[in-house]
């Protein structure tokens, strides 16, 4: 992997991890169009995912600090309830990761047909959430947290946006726009770190081979690109959700999905 390829993939990962357009889908499209096999490099994948987690910690540091201050009061309060919601939201993705990880990895190598279909599904979900007008709830309930977690688990499909699915699902359930974006970004931190830890253990045990063609400068460039673009995208996405402008990303996903399917059928 060259430094330019690492820069490109890092930017794609950082931007599309938070914007509701599917990072996995865009990485698959980029691989097909430019011959950049970023997902084949376990080491690079771990690095850019950790970078996006760090960007979340930076942008949402005040919220994270609020959560930990409340937890260390060792009593039932809003912060404890928030953490419980995050833990409940992790149950579906945990089941998928433990029981269906190999199957999901096979899907990622199955071409652009699934990516195109899932981008269209993302477009439909974002558009529906824009026009749906449910009664607004004051707080995210445990039931809603679990349903949003189900949306996150479904978003392991390449092309189905994780942030788009979780935020749109929360909006359809009637949760406030102001709280959904930060909840969506915070709930993904434990699964990403957990997956990175498991993949890192595979490399250390020799169960998976790191890509010997990746240089240290390429890894550093990929990390910085994912981190910086992730910070920008995370902050921008929070503002977009508050303004209720997700429908424009639905239009983009519809166009991207249609073009992807057309290219797949013509190839």
N, C-alpha and C positions, 0 to 999 in steps of 0.2 A: 504494500500500500504506500503510495507516494504522499508527500506532505499536502499536495493540492487535494487529493482524494480525501485525506483525513480532515482537512478544512471543510470541504463540501459536506461530508457526512456529519461532522460535528455541528455545523450550522443547521442542517436538516433536522437532526435529532433535537437540538435545543429549541428550535422554533416550533416544530410540530408536536413536541411532547405536551405543550400547553395549549396551543391553538387547536380548535376542534376539527382537525383535518387528517388525523392519524399519522403518527410518526412511523409506525411499522409499514403502513401502506406506501408512504412516500419514499422510505428507504428501499422498498422492493421495486418501486417504479424507477428510482435512481439507479439501482443495480442493473435493471433491464436496459435502460436507455444508455447508460455510460459505461457499463461493464464493470462497475464498482461493487465488489462483493463484500460490503461492510458487515452484513449479518453473519458471514462465514468466519469472521474473526472474533472469537470469544473474548480475547483480551481487550480489543477495541470496544466491543459492545459493553463490557463491564465499565470501562473508563468513561464513556460518554454518558452512561446511565447514572453513574455516581456524580458526574458533573451536573446533570440536571437536578439531582436530589439536592446538591449543595446550593444551586441557584434558588431552589424553593426555600431552603433554610435562610438564605440571605434576605429574600423579598418578604417572607412571612415571619421574620424573626420576632416581631412584637407579639404576634399571635402565639408562637411557640413558647416564648417567655411567659406569657399569660397562662398558658396551659400548665407549664411546669411549676410556676409559683402556686397555682391552685392545688396541684397534686400534692405538693409537699406540706399543705395544711392538714392533710390526712383526715379529711372529712368530706361528706357528700356535698358537692357544690356544682356550679355550672361547668367548671373546668373538668371535674371528674366525669360528669355526664358526657361532655364532649369527647373525652378519651374513650369512654365506653362505646359511644357511637362509632368511632373509628375502628375499634376492635371488632365490633359486630360487622362493620362493612368489609372487614378483611376475611371473614369466614368463607364466602364463595370463591374468592381468588385463591385462598389457601387450599381449598378442595381441588380446584382445577390444577394448581401447581403440583400438588402431591400425586393426584390420581391420573391426570391427563397430560402431563408435561410432554411426554414423547409424542403423543398424537398431535399436540399443538405445534411442535417443532416440525413434524411432517407437513402440516398445512402451510407453513411458511415457505416451504420449497416447492409448492404446487403450482406456481406461475401466477399470472396477473388476473386470471378470471375471477378468483375469489376476491382479490383486492378491489377490482372494479365493482363487483356486486356489493361489497361491504361499504365502499365509498358512497354508493347510491343509498344504501340503508342509513348511513350517517346523515346524508342530506335529508332524507325523509324524517328522521328523528329530530334533527335541528329545526326543520321547518314546522313540524307539528308542535314542538314545544313553544315556538314563537307565537302561533295562533291559538294555542290552548289557553283558556282563561280559568284555571281552577281557583278555588278559594284559598287565599294565602294563609299559611300557617306561621306561627310565631317562631317555633323552633323545629329542628330536625328530630323526629322521633326515632326510637330504636327500630321500629318497623320500616320507616323510610330509609334509615341508614343501611339496613339489610338489603332492601330493594335496590338502592344505589350501588351497593356492593355487588349485587347480581349483574347490574349493567357493566360494572368494571370487569367482572369475570368474563362476560360475553365479548368484551372489547379485546380479548387476547387474539381474536381473529384479525389478520392483517387487513387494514383498510377500514376497520370499525374504530373510530376515534374513542380513546378512553376518556379524555376530558369532555368531549362532546356528548358521549353516552351518559356519563355520570351527571353532568350539569343539566342536560336536557331531561333526564329522568327525574331529577330533583325538582325541576321547574314544573313538569307535568304533575308531580305529586303535590304541588302547591307550596313548595318551600321558597323562602325569600331569596331573591337574586343576590343580595348583599352577602349572604352567608355561604352560598353554594360553591362559589369559585374557590374560596380558601379551603373549604371542607374537601372539595374534590382534589385539590393539590396536596393537602396534608395526608389524606387517606392513602395516597399511593406511595408515600415515603417508605413505610415498613415493607411492603411487597417488593419494591425495587431493590432495597438494601438486602432483603432476604435472598432474592434471586441472585444478586451480585455475589453474595457470600457463598452460596451453593456452587455457582459457576467458578468462583475463585478456588474453592476447595477441590473441584474437579481438576483444575489446572495443576494445583499443588500435588495432587495424588497421581497425576499422569493419566487420568481417565479421559481428558481432553487435551489436545495439543494446541498450544498457542501458535498463532501465525508468525512464523519466523521472519516473514517479509516486512513486518511492522517495525519500524525504527522507533527509538525513544523520542526523537523530535516529532515524528508523526503522531505519536500518542499524546504528547504535550499539546500540539496544535489542535488535535481533535478535542481534547479535554477543555482547553481554553475557549474554543469556538462554541462547544456545547454549553459551557457555563455562562459565557457572556450573552449568547443568543437566548439561552434559557431565562436569564434574569429579565431581559427585555420582554420576551414573550409572556412570562408569568405576570409581570406587572401590567402589561397591555391587556392580557386576557381578563384580569380582574376588572379592569375598567370597562371592557366590552360587555361582560356579563351584567354589570350594574346598569348599563345603558340598554340592555336587551337587544343587542344587534347580532345575535347568533344566526339569524336567517341569512345573512350575507355569506357566511361560511357554508351554509347549506347549499346555496347557489354554486359556490366554488366546488364543493364536494360532488354535486350533481354533474357539473361539467367535467371535472377530473375523472369521475367514475365512468362517464360515457366515453370519454376519449380513451381511457385505459381499456375498456371492453372492446372498442373499435380497433385499437392497436393489437389487442390479443387475437381477435378474429382474423385480422389481416396478416398477421405474422405466420 
